[in-house]
Amino acid sequence: MMENRGQTLIQNRCGYTSAAHQSNRKVHQKGLAVAEIPKTKKKRDAEATKSRILMAAKSEFAKRGLGGARVDEIAELAEANKRMLYHYFGSKEDLFRTVLEEAYLDIRKAERELNLEDLSPTDALETLVRFTWQYYLDNPEFITLVNSENLHGARHIKSLGNLPETMRGLVGMVDEILVKGQATGEFRSGIDAAQLNITIAAIGYYYLTNRHTGSFLFGRDLMEEKALDERLAFNIETVLRLVRADSQGD
């Protein structure tokens, strides 16, 4: 109950006094150790506060970048005070680093949950292309956060040694699909899995990051539903043509 309330605090203010009073009363009635309640509640409240701060920071950093985001705004949006923000995360740059880490880990986790190893090689690659495209559409803040970090020369994520490891996991997963596809005769040999990963990301990433200028320059609304569907179909065809065995390429 408390965790659910914590997740909605960015939009709605909630008080905990009466809930805590009722909880303590119930504990006395059940004869449990009174000391357990403050400790458990304190831990729960701390996690909820950190979660709200991260959600608010993700929104602000995505909108304004590291330089434009203000700690005051993040704290207000999270319904926390600046003292707690600095207590949990150290500094604005440390908070930005944590937000970036979570953003990268979230997409890697979602990719693993696709269970691509259970699909045929062609279906697995198509699923990955579809997922990447939809993830960018559903999580536009991921793209803007990555853009912001590139402006800073990746200096914040360079201290996060776990991120290259997660990327190696993705590259390894795609390499296994390619090897399996070569064995079945669906894919040609000699494809670099890292290069293919970059291409899958790039063909969606570029389109969406340049949607405003592209819409103007090409004289079409790149974000209307028909245009998005056409782009996804083009992305899938592009990737599959890159990997298909010569006999299936034409």
N, C-alpha and C positions, 0 to 999 in steps of 0.2 A: 504493500500500500504506500509506504513512504517513498520507495524507489519510483513508483509510478507517478507520484506527485512531483518528485524531483525532476522528472523528465519534462514536465509541462510548465515548470516555473518560468521559462523564458517568456512565455506568453501570459501566464497568470500567476499572481502572488498568492501564496498559501501560507497559513500559519500552522505551527506544529505544537503549540502549548497544550491544547486540550487533548490532542492525540497522545502526547507523551504522558500526561497525567493519567489518562485511562490505562495506558500500557503499564505504568508503574503500579497502579491499583490492582490490576489483574495479577501481576507478579506476586504481590503480597498475599493475595488470596490463594495462590497456588503454592505458596511456601518456597518459591525459588530464591536463589541468592539475589539480594537487592543490588549488589555491586555489578551484576552482569548486565543490567539494563542500561545504565549510563554508558558503559563501555561499548556495548553493541550499538546503541543508538548513535553515539558519537562517531563510531566508525562508519555507520550507514550514512549519517549526515555529511561526513567528510567526503565520501565517495560521490554522493549526490551533488555536492557543491563543485567538486572537481569536474564532474561530468557536465554540469551546466556551464562552467567556465570554458571548457573545451568546445562545447557546441557554439557558444557565443563567439569565441575567438575564431573558430573556423569560418563563421559567417562574416565577421569583420575583416579578417585577413583576405578572404576571397574577394570581398568587395573593394577593399582599399589598399591591399598589399601590406607588407611589413611596415613600410615608412608611413603610410597614411592611417593605419589602424591606431586607435587611441585606447590606452588601458582603461581610462574612465568609461568609455563607451562599452567596452567588453564587460567590465564589472557591473555596469548598470543593466546591461542586457541579461547578464547571468544572475542578477539579483544577489550579487555578492559584493564585498568591499575590496578595495585594492590591496589591503593588507593580506587578505586571504589568497588573493591571486599571486602575490609575490611569495607568500609562505609556501604555496603548493608548487609553483613553477619557477621561482627564482627571478626571472626578468621577462620582459616582453619578447626578447629574442629566444629565450629558452622555451617560452610558451609557443612561439611560432614553430620552433623545432619539434615540439611534441605534437602539434597539430599536423605538421608534415608527416611525421612518422606514422601517426594513426591513419592518415589518408592513404599512404602507400601500403600499409599493412592491411587495410580494409579491402582494397582492390585485389591484392594477392590472395587474401582469404577467400574472397568471392570466386576467384578463378579456380582455386583448388576444389571448391564445392561443386564445380561443373561436372566433375567425375568424367573427364574426357577420355580416360583410359578405357571406359566401358563402351565407347562408340567406335564406329569404323573410322579409319584415318580421315576420309573426306568429310564425314559428318562432324568429326571432332574439330577440324579446322574451321568449318563453317560455323559451328557453335561458338568457337572462340571469337571469330570475327563479329558475329551477331552480339555476343555478350559485350565485347569491348565498345562497340558503337552505342549500345543501349546504356551501358554504364556511364559513358561520357554525357549522354543526354540526361540521364537521371541524376547525375552528380556533377553539375557544371562547376561547382567550387573546386573539384579536384583539378580541373584544367587550369583554373586561374591561380591556384596555389602553386602548381608546378611552374607556370609561367613566372610567377613572382620569385620563386627560388632560383630559376635560371638567371633572372636579372641580378641576383646576388652571387652568381658563380657557383651555386650549389654548396656554399660554405656551411650552411646549417646541417645539411644531411651528411656531410663528409665525416661527421663525428658519430654517425649512426651505423655501426658496423653490421647490424642485422639486416639492413636493407639490401645490400648487394647479395647477401645469402638468399633472401627471398626471391630476388630476381633470377639468381642462378637456378632456383627451383622451378621457376616458370620456363626458363630456357630449356632446362632438362626435360620438362614435361612436353614441350613442343618438339624437342629432338626425338623423344620416344615415339611421338605420333609420326614424324617423318620417317624414322627407321621402319616402323610398322607399315607405313604406306609404300615404302620401297619394296618391302617383302611381299606385299600383296600385288605389286605392279601398278598401284595407283599413282605413286609419286616417282619423280626422277631422283637420281642421286646427286650429291654435291651441293645440297642446300644448307646454308648456314642458319641454324635455328635462331641465333641472336639477331641476325639481319632480318629474318622473317618476322620475329617479334616486333622489331622496330617498324617494319612496314605496316603490320596490322595496326599498330598504335597510330602511326603517322597519317594513314589515309583517312582516319576519322578525326584525329586531333587537329590537323591543319584545316579541314573543312569547317569545324566548329569554332576554332579560334578566330577564323577569318570570315565568319558568317556575315558580319555587317559590311565590311569592305567588299567581300565577294558578291553579296546581293546587289550592291550598287554597281560594281564594275561589270558583272555578267548580266545585269538587267533582269534578274529573277530573284524571287524570294527563296533563299536557300533553306529556310526553316519551315516552309509550309509542308504539310504532311506528305503530299505527293513527292515533293523534292527530297524529303528525308528517306522515303521508301526507295526512290530511284537510286539515291546515293548508297544505301545499304546494299542493294542488289549489285551495284557496280563494285563496291568493295569486296563482296564475296567472290564475284567473277574474277576480279583482279588477282586476288590471293590464290584462288584455285588454279588459275592459268599459270601462275608462277611456279607451282609445285607439281603439276600434272606431268606424268610420263609423256614423252614425245608423241606416242601413238594416240594420246587422248587430248593433246593440246590444241588441236584444230577443230 
